Amino acid sequence: MNKNDLIHKLSERTGLQKHDAAKAVEGVFDIIADTLKSGDEVRLTGFGVFVVATRAGGKGRNPQTGEEITIKPSKQPRFRAGKQLKDMMNV
């Protein structure tokens, strides 16, 4: 399912116009992204948690030249599924 499919399904399920469903989906995505950027987590009870994980830097190697490179530390968004969502997958 892609974003357009999600908007279409939301429109069908809620009776919202597609335009309003698109604004709702975009709004939710923007809020999640902004919250993660500020360093907080988004906890959706029964669904899961969006968190920011820190990825350590280190040494790597350029596969084309074999030259050693330095990999900078970075922050990565992560999703941890909640118990109810996990249970739904294993019914």
Protein Blocks (a to p, Z undefined) as FASTA:
>chain_A
ZZklmmmmmmmmnopafklmmmmmmmmmmmmmmmmmnopacddehiaccddddddddddd
dfknopacdddddddddddddfklmmmmmZZ
